[in-house]
Amino acid sequence: MTQGRKWIPWVGWAVVIALFAAFIWGLDRRSRLEASGQKAVQMLFVPSVEQGTLVRRGDELARFVRADSGLTLRSQVPTSYAAVIEALGAGQADVAWIPAFAYVLANARYGAEARLQVVRSVDRYGVIITRSGSGEPSRLENLVDARVAFPRTIRGRLRAMLVELLDEAAPGWIEVPVADDKEGVWFLTERKDGVVAAASRHVASGPNDLVGDGRKELEYDRPGTLLETRIVRRTDQAAPELSKVYYGCVMTRADSGINRLEDLNGKSFAFSDETSTSGHIFARALLQRAGVALGHVFFAGGHPNAVRAVEDGKVDGGAAFYSPPSPANERDGTKVGDARFLILKNMADQEQRDAFLATVRVIALTDPIPNDVCCVRRGFPESTWREFEDSLQRFLATSEGQGAYYDLVAGVAAAPCTDTDFDDFRDALKKTGVSASKLLEAAEAKLAQQKAKQGSGS
């Protein structure tokens, strides 16, 4: 263990130095291109997944844009989001894909402008739920003329599929409108308004998670809900739901006895990183609203590290990002789209994956957080942006482009946005009581240390 601790930082610094040198080389190359009269666009990505994946996929996008529009596009992955913000402010970067938190800082400090927002896809199924006691309906055919709680949050194609199932199997069923999935299941368990069944949206989740459908959400506030209810039918197909937000989540071990946020009072806890919106800032705000005073707290140095700390029992709870599973998660057998996916994707055996999901569970979600932003530096030429955006959208219209884009930002589309779209997010950040500027200063201090080491040849 001691040897490992000595070796890992050495390798980490070598990677940082190599990446920083490549970044500087890219900026110098851009200057030479501009001097020769060519249009050169420097595009940066914040390091979020494996560096090799970002570099490879970013180069694919760059090559397409170059062939499609004639723009000379250079894709780079600096060492941190602070380096990206600094490059935008110094005019050394033109386009950057960064988290919403980093964007509002870049906008406030250097006037960066939001242009596109990452859109992600969630495959949601519809389910019909009944009580599980003796004599309760066990099939859709038992719901003829029955009252069914139907959430207003079920819309579009998913609603149409559920209504069609009920119309065919249970003629005369009566819709009882409710606000959301959780309220629908509450109407069912409390036998409110004569409700004998409830509809709910449903996504794959771990067996012990308290998220995924109305039953699991109500279980958090009403222990025993899962035992008292059952799913009697799920739609054969899922309906894609596009989303511009994701969440943070709080995780615990299923055998920890921690079932609610309040159970974490005085317990040890791992946040993913001090500057993470989902894995720290919004997660801490969630815990504070619940009146939780944590015991020993540390920053794990990344989302997968926080998950591992919970799995290994090093901490009682941890925080990381959460997104519902995408179609890709269903195809590759990872099942979930939250931070646990970063560990599951390296497990080849499905039995091992299922055991892991049964062990590490999600018990609560934070407030919604805007997806990543594609922004430009102040003064970036509008005509050049239009060329880039048009070419990007053509790239996304290809199967190869869809695959590359998903690997880069886990998205399926890029939707136009403006700075005002992030005003609510700014208000939410203020309410957390966390100083964004201080977090940026801390990140910049780390960046300065990296530069100093690189300059000294360490």
N, C-alpha and C positions, 0 to 999 in steps of 0.2 A: 504493500500500500504506500509506503514512504517513497519507494522508487517511482511509483506511478505519479505521485504528486509532483516530483521533481521533473519528470519527463514531459508531462502534458503541457505545463506552461511554456517550456522551451519550444515545443512544436508549435504551440499556439502563436507565440511571437514570430516564429519563422513564417507562418502563414500570413499573419498581419502585415509583416514587412513586405512579403512578396506581393500581396494585394495592393498595398499602398504604392509600391514601385510601379505596378501595372497601371494604377490609376493616374499617376503623374505622367507616365509615358503616353497614356491616352490623351491627356490634356495638351501635352506638347505636340502630339500628332495633329490634333485639331487645329492648333495655331498655325502649323505649317500648311494645312489644307486651306484655311481661310486666307493665308498670305498668297496662295496660288490662285485665288478667285473661286474656289469650289465652295458650295454650301455645305457646311459641316455642322451637324447637330449632335451634341453630347447628351446621351440619355443615361440616367443613373437608376439603379435599383437598390433599395435598402436590403442588406443581408437578412434574409428571413428563413430560407431553406438552405440546402447544401449549396455552397459556393459554386461547385462545378456545374450544378443544374442551372443556376441563374446565368452563369457565363455562357454556357452552351445554348440555352434557349434564347437569351438576349441577343446572341450573335445571329441566330436564325431569323429573329425579327429584323435585325439590322440589315442582313443580306436581302431580305424580301423588300424592305422599304427602299434600299438602294437600287434594286433592279426595277421596282415598280414606279418610283417617282423621280429617281435621279439624285435624291438627297443622300449625302454621305453621312450615315448614322453610325455613331460609335457607342456601343453599350458597355457600361462599366459597373462594377459592384464595389463601392468603397467599403471601409471597415465598419461604419456605423451610420445611423441616421443623422448624427451630428455632423459627420463629414459631408453628407448630402446637402444638408441645410447650409453649411458653410460654402459649399461649391455653388449653390444657387445664389447666395448673397454676393459672391465674388465674381459672378458672371462666368464661372468656369463650367457650369452645367446649364443646359437649356431646358431639358425635360426630365422630370423625376417622378418615379412611382414610390410613394411614401405613405405610411399610416396617417390617418386623420389627425392624430395628436401631433405628429411631426409637421404636417401641413399647416395647422393653425399657428405653430411657432414660426415656420418659414414665412408665412404671410405677415404676421405681426412684426417680425424683425426685418425682413427684406422685401416685402411686397410680392412674394410669389403668388401666382394666380391659379386657382383650381379650374381645370378644364374638363376632366373626365373622372368618373367614379367607377370602381370595379363593381360589377354585378355578378352575384353568385346564384347558383341554381340549387334548389332543395327539392327532392322527390318526396312529396307527402301523400300518404295513403289516407283513406277514410275508413273509420271503424264504427260499428254499432255495438254499444255496450249495454248489458243488462245486469241486474243483481244476480248473484250466484247461488242464492238459497233454493231450497226445494220448492218446486211449484212455480218458480220464476221462468220467464220466457228463455228458451235456450236456442231458438232458431228464429230467423226473420219471419217465418210463416206464423209464429205465435204473436206477432205484433199487429194483426188485423184490427183496425179501429182503435189502436193503442195510441197513447200520447207520448211523443218522442221529443226530448229536448234537443234543439238544433242550434248550434252556435252561429252567430252572425259572422264570425271569422272564417267560416267555411264558405268559400265563394267560387265562382267560375266553374271550371271543368270538374273539380273535385265535388262540389255541391251537386252538380248534374249527375255524376256517377252514383252518389249516395241516394239521391231522390229516385233515380231509376231503379236501383235495387229494392228500395222500400215499396215503390209503386207496384212492382211486379210481384213481390212476395207477400206484401201486407197491404192489400187495398183498403183504403179508408183510414190509414194512419193519420194522425193529427200532429202537425208541427207546433211545438212550443218554443218560441224564440228565446234564446238566452244570449248573454254577452260573449262568452268564450268557452273553450273546451272544459276548463276547470269548473266553471259554473254549471255547465251542462251535467257533469258527473255529480256535482253536489245536489242538483235538483233530483237526480236519480236516487242517490243514497238516502236523501232525506224525504223521499216520496212526495216532493213538493209539486203542487198542481196536478196530482195524479199521474206524474211521469213514470213510465215503466221501462223506458230505454233512453239512451243518449247517443248522439253522434259526436265524433271527435276526429280531429286531424291526428295523424300518427306518423312518426318517423322512427327508424331503428335507433335503439339505444341499448346500453348495458342492462342486464337483467335486474340490477339493483339500483339503477339510476332513478332519480325523481323528476326526470324530464322525458319527453317523448310523446306523451298524449295526456288527455285530461285526467285519467286515472292516476298516473304517476305524479302529476302536479298537485292533485288534491291529497295524495298520500302524505305530502310534506306537512300539511296543516291538519289532516284528519287521518292519523295512523289507523290502519286496518282497512282502508278503502280498497286496496288491491285484493284483499281476501274476500271482500264482500261483493266484488264486481267481476265481470268476465267479458271478454270480447267474443261476440257470437258471429261476427262477420267482418272481414276486411275486403276492401275493394280489390279486384284482381290486378288492377294497374294503379300506378302512382300518377299523380298530376304534378308537373314541374311548377315550382313556385319561385319566382325571381326575387332576390332580396339584396338591398343595399346596406344591410347592417349585419353585425355579428355580436357576440357577447363575451363576457368573461364568465368564469364559473368557479365554484368552490368544490373541491374533490376531497373525499375521505376514503379510507378502507371500509369495505362493507361490514367487516367484523369488528370495527372500532367502537360500536355503540354510539357513534355520533350520527344522529339522524336529522338534526336541525342546526342552523347556524348558532343558536344560543348554546348548544352543547360544546362549542369550541372555546367558551370562556376559560381563560387560563391555560389553554392548550398550545402546543408548539405548532408553528405554521410556516410554510414556505411560499413566498411570492416568487414569480418567475424571474422578474427583473425590475429594478427600481423605476425604469422609464417605460415599462409596459402598461398600456392603457387597460388591457383586459386582464393581464396577469398580476396587476398591482393596483393601479389608481382606482378603477371602477370596482375591483374586488374589495379593496379596503373600505371604500365608501359603503358597499353593501353590508359588510360586517359591522361598520360603525352604526349604520341605521338600525341594525338588529341589537345594538347595545353590547356587542361582543368586545371584551378586553382580552386580547391574545396574550399568551405567555411568551416563550422564546420565539423570535421571528428572525428569519434570514432570507436572503435573496439567492435563489438557486442558480442563477446564471443562464436562464433559458426555460422555455415552456416544458420540453421533455424532461429536464432535470427536476422541475417541480413535481411532475407526475411520478417520476422514479422515486423521489423522496417519500411520497405518500405510499407507493407500492411497497417500498422496503421498510416501512414503519419508522423511518427516521423522524417523521413529523406526523402530527395527528391530522393535519389538513393542509391543502395547498390550493393555489390559484393559477389558472392558465386560461387560454382562449377557448371559446366554444362556438362552433357552428354546427347546425344540423347536418347529417350526412348528405353527400351529393350522389348523383348516379354513379360516379367513379368509385365511391366507397362500397356501393352495393356490388359492383362488378368485381372489384379486387378482393372482396371478402373482409375488408377492414371494418365495415359496418358503420363506424362512427366518423364524424368529421371534426371532432374537437382535438385537443392537444394529444390525447391518447393515440390518435392516428399516427403520430410521428414515431411511436414505439411499435404499434401494431404492424405497420408496413414492413418492418424488418423481421417479422415473425412469419416463417414459411408454413407453419403447422396451424390449421384452423382450431384444433383443440386447445393449443396454447393460447391463441388469440381469445377464445371464448373464456378461458380461465382467467386471463388478465382482465377482461371486461367485467367478469363477475367479482373481481377483487377490488378494483379501483372504480369508484362510482361518483357520479355528479349529483350533488344534493341541492344546488341552487344556482341561478343565473343572475348576472348583473343587469343593469339597464342596457339598452341597445347602444352599440357603438358603430359609427359610420365605417363602411368598408374603405379600403385604401384609395388614395387619390392620385391621379396623374396631374401634375401641376407644371407650370413653366415659370422661368425666371421673369422678373420685371423687365419689360421692354422687349421681350422675345417677339420677332416679327410675325404679325398675324398671317401673312401670306405663307410663311414657312410652316406655321402651325397647321394651317388648312391642308397643306401638302402632306404633312406628317399624319394628321388625323385621318384623312381620306385613305391613305395607304394602309394605316393601321386597321381600319375597318375592313378593307379588302383582305388583309391578312387574316382577320378573325372569321371571314366568310369561308376560309378553306379548312379542311380537316386537319392539316398540319398546323395551321395557325391556331386552331382551337386547342390542340394538344400542347403547343408551346405556351400559349397564354395561361392555360390552367396550371402548368408547372411554374410559371413565373409569379402569378398572383392568385392562383386558385379561383379564377373567375371564368365566366362564360361570355361576358359582354362588357363593353365600356360605354357607360351612359353619360351624356353631357351633364355638367353641373357647373355651378357658380359658387363664389365665396359665401353668399348668403345662405346656401344650403347647409352650412356648418355653424350657423348662429346658435341653434339649440344645443349642439355639442359643446360650444364654447361655454354656454351657461351651465351645462352639466359639469364641465371641468371645474368651473369656479366653485360649485357646490361641494365638490369633493374635498376642498381645502388644501389640495396639493398644489404647490407652486410649480407651474410648468417651466417658468424661466429658470428656476433653481435646478430643475432636473436637466434642462438643456445645458446649463453651466457645468454641471457635474459630468455630462457626456462629453462636453467640449474639453474639459480638463483631461479626461481619459484619452481623447484624441490627441491633445497636445503632448501627452506622455509618449504615445505611440510614435508621433513624429520625431520627438526628441531621441527616442531609442533608435529609430531608423537612421536619423542623421548621425548618431554616434557610432553606428555600425554594430550595435548590440545584436 
